[in-house]
Every structure is written in structure tokens, then in C-alpha cells.
């Protein structure tokens, strides 16, 4: 029997939409603290005040810290849950005080750069976390995914996490997720693009402004995924990484741009991101309180 619904594609981030990434983030913080404590010869307890001092310095100026790519901010520290340890590394690398300078010298004795050190902490921790935690979906995620599948929605995950994380965590609940790069759009209702490269910026410095923040929108690897999938709805938890490129495509009149764009409303979501929600085509359409709100958005966009 033919479906009573029109074809609908929902492209979504994974962590922060379908998961609560707090535990994994704390694990990353713990690794960074342990490594810095080891380098300076401190216990974890002795390291804690220094680490929290770095964190406070970073969060005091969120527009000046974040995920730095080739001299530009790919995302800001206050919008991106996982950017805080990276921003702390940035603070150490800038060596603006005697303490941060000392830690920079210690890091560079073992690594080619502070960024290389942070990459090691991230990847080793996240790999270990996925071995120890076989699934960590937010409450209601399985129920929502069942609803989407039953209502003929194609769900495409575009995430900077490895695709295997999405495959494994959903397989625990009986869902099969195909690799987006190895399959054609629409060939399977659940597909994933792991390591989607949303953070990588193109040579052209295309930007949009949200709440006084300059956000870079030229993200070629992510745009390629969006143009291949032509989603009806895009939802993410980090405006810069997940939504700036689809917003720019919509403003430019790209035929692959989504009709609907939503940002998750998480405890840490800053006001400048919330203020980006409006009826203007260059702004976010929906402030999404929880993954369980997704069926309402799909129904609304289907009209």
C-alpha cells in the first residue's frame, strides 16, 4: 500500500539531540585534568583549582574562545558543549599568564602542539567511553525513532562522532543504521554520516551574524551532505556547526536547503542562540525543548 504521507527527510545531529552528552564530556575533562596534573606533578585534587581557573577565564569571554580552525572560530565555547576542554587548551596555548605559560611548556615537551594534546585527550577518552558505555540515549529517544519510522520519515544522522557510535547505540535498541556514504538517499530509513566534518571551513569567509556573534557558514564537507540529502528538516544543538550552513543555503536560495531548521534548547544554550529563533528566513525556525518534540515538528512541516 502506498504511504499516505509525502516523502520526508529529517537530517539530525546525534550527540545533544538524541543523547545527553554530559557523562562523556565529564570523561574528557577528567582526562585533560589527569594529563595536566601528571605533567606538573600534582594530584587531581591539587590540579582542580587551576583547571577551574582556566575554565572560568574561558567562560568569562565566550566570544573569544571556542573551536579554532585556521584562525577562525568554527564554534563558540558557550554554544558547544564539547568545546570547553578545547577552549581551555586554547587558553593554555595563548600563555597569557605565568600558570598557563608553564603548562604550555610542559605540553610542548610531549606533543607537537597544544591542539595535538587536546586531540589525543578527546579521541582516547571517547574511544574508551564507547567501549565502556554501550548506549546512552536520552529518555524517549527510542519511542521517537519508532514514530518517525512508522510515519515514513527518512532519518539521516550527520555527526562529527564516528558513525559506528550511532550504529552501535541504536542497534542496542533493535534499529539498523546504514552508512550514508555507502548507500543512496532514501534507500534506507536510517542512515548515518560519521565524521561529517561540520567544523571544517572553506576558503571563502562567508558569515552570518547572530546576537552580535559572527558565525562562519562556508562548511564544504557538511554542505555536500546537505545537497546530497536535500532534507526537509534539520535539527542540531550547536548553531555554528549544525545550522549555519543550512541557514546560509536557505538564504542563498539553494534548492537543497531545508524548509525547517531547529535548535535544541539545552541547559547550557546561550541567549544569543535562543535569540536566533524568529520568522526570518535567515534565522532558526524552532527552539526544540527535547527529542520528544520532533514528531510535532515533522507533522507541522508536512502541513
N, C-alpha and C positions, 0 to 999 in steps of 0.2 A: 504494500500500500504506500502511495506517495505521502511524504511528510506534509502535514498541514501548515508547516512553518517555512518561511523563506530561508535560504541558506544564510548562516550567520557564523562569523569567525570572531572569536574573542582571543586577543593576544594579551598575555599577562606576565608580569614578573612573578618570581616564585617566593624568595625569602622576603618577608614583610607583608606579603599578600596572603599566601597560603600557610605561612609558618609564623611563629613568634621567635624571632632570631636572638632573643635576649641571652639564652644559655650559651649559644655559640659565640656571641660577641664577648661574653664574660670569659670564655675559654681563651679567646685571642688576647684579651687584656692580661690574663694571668700569664700567658706565655711571654708576652713582651716584658712584663714586670719581672718574671723569673730570670729572663736572659739579661736584663739590665742589672738586676741585683747580683747575678753571678759575676758579671764583668767588673763591677765596682767592689765586690767582696762583701755585700750586705746580705742580711736575711730578708725574707719577704716583708716582715714587719718593719724593718728599718727602711726598706725601699718605698713603702706605701706613701708616706708624706711627700716624698719627692715626686712620685708618679702622679699623685693627686694635684700637686702644684703645677706640673706640666699640663694636666687636663684642664685645670681652672684657667691657666693662661691661654690655652687654645680656645676654650668656650667663651672667654671674655671678648674675643674678637672673631666671631664666626665667619664674618665676610672676608677674613684674611687667611682662613685655614680650610683645608679640605683635601680632596684627591687631586694632586697637582700632576698635570700631564703636559710635558713640553712647555712649561712656563705659563700654562693656563689652568684654571680650575675646572675639572671635569664634573665635580660636585662639591657642595659646601658641607662643612663639618656638622652643622646643626640640622641639615635635612637628611643626611646619610648616616644611618645607624653605624655602619661598619667603617666610616671614615674617621672616627675618633682616634683609634690607635695610629692610623696613618698620619693624622694631623699632629699627634704627639711626636711621631718620628720627624715630621717636618719642622716642628718647634726645636727639636734637638739638633737637626741638621743646620738650622739657621744660627745656632750658637749665640743667642742674644744675651746670655748671662753666663757667669762662671760655671754654674752647675751644668747647664745644657752643653757648654763647650767641653767640659770634662767627659760627659757621656758620649759626645760626638767623637772625641779622640779614641775612646775605648771601643766604640762600634767599628770605627775605621781600621782598627788593628786586626779585626777578624773578617770584615766584609769590604767589598769594593765601594759600597756607598751605603748610606743610611736606608735608602729605598730598598736595596738588596736585602738588608737586615729585616725590614718590615715584611717584605715578600716571603722571606723564609719563615717568619713567625706566623703569618697568615696561612700559608699553604700547609705547613707542618701541623698546625692546630686544626685546621678544617679537615684535613685528611684523617687525623686521629679522631676527631669528633664524629665523622661519618662512620668510622669503624665501631665506635662505642655506642652510638645512638642510631638505631635502625629506622626510626621515623620520629618526626617532631612536628606534625601538622597542627595548626591551630584548631580549636574546637569548632566543629561544624563543617570543616573542610570537605570531608568525605561526602556528607549529605549534599552539599552544594554541587560537588562534581557530579554526583549521581543525577541531580536535577538538570544540569547542563547537558549531559549526555542524553538523558531521556527526552529533552526538548530540542534535540538535533542541533546543538551548538558545537562547532569545532573549536577546541581549546588548544591554543598554541602557547607554550611557555618559552619566553625569551629571557634567559637569566645569565648572569655572569658566573654563577656557580657551575660546576661540571654537570653535564646532562645526566650522568649516572646518579647523581643525588636525587633528581626529580624522579627518574625511573625507579630507583630502589625504594624511595619513601612511599610512592604511590602503589608500587607492586605489593608492598606490605598490606595494603588495603584492597588488593584484588584488581587494581587498574593496570592496564598495559599502556605504556607511553612509548611511542616510536620516535626515532631520531629524525628531527625536521630536515636535516641536510641530506639524509638518505631516502627521503620519501617526498612525494608530491603534495602540495597543498590540497586538503580535502580528502586525501587517500585514507586517512585515519582520523578519528575524532580527537585523539590525544597525541600531540607531538611536542618535541622539545628542541630548542636550540640552546645547548650549553655553551659556556664561554662565549657569549654572544657579542662581546666587545663593545658594549654600550659606552664604556669610558673613553674609547679612542676617538680623538677629534681629527677632523680633516684639515687640510691646509688652509682653506678659506675660513676666516674668522667670522662666521655668521653667528649673530647673537640675538637674543630677545631679553627684555627687561621684565622682572617680576619683583614687585615690592622693593625696588631700588637695587636688586641684585642683577648683575649681568650674567646671563646663562648662555653658554655656547651650545649651539643647536646642530652644528655640522658633525654628524657621527656616522661616517660612511658604512661601517660594518653593520650597525643597527638599521640604518636606512635600507640596506639591501634586503634584510629580513622583512621589514615592513612592506617594501614594494613587492616582494615575492608573495606575501601572505594576504595583502590588502584587507586588513582587519576592519570589522565594523566597530569594535570597542577595544580600547587599550587601557589597562589599569596597572599602576605601579605604586611604589611607596617613596620613590626619590624623584622629585620633579626633574632635576637636571638629567639624570641618567635615563629614566624611563619615559618621560613625557615631552621633553623639549624638542626632540626630533619629530615625533608625530605632530606636535603643535605647529612646528615650522612648516611641515609638509602641508598641513591643512591651510595655513595662511597663504602658502605659495600656490594653492590650487592643485596639488599633486593628486591625481585620481586614486592613488593607493592610500591616501590619508583616511584615518578613521572618522566615523561620524561622531562617536562618543569617546571622551577621554576622562579618566577618573584618577584621583589621587587618594591613597589611603590616609585616613585620619588616625594616626598613631599617637601614643603619649608624648613622643618627642617631636612631632611635626611642628615646625616653627610657624609663627603667624604669617610671615611673608609668603609662605607656601599656601596656607589656607586662604590668604587674600587673593591668590591667583585664580580662584574659582569665580567665574562670572558667565554671563551670556555672550561675551565677546568671543569670536571665533579663535582669537589668539590666546584665549585663556582656557583653563581646565573647566570641564563641564560639571563634574561631580566630586563631592567630598564623600568618600566611601568609609562608613564607620566600621565595617567589619566584612569579612569574606561572605558572610551570610546575606549581605545586601546585594550581591551580584545578580541573583535571579530577577530582582526588581529592575535593575538597570537594563538587563537584556530585554525584559518584557517592554520596558518603556521605549527602547530604541527600535524594537520591532514594530511598535505602534499599533 
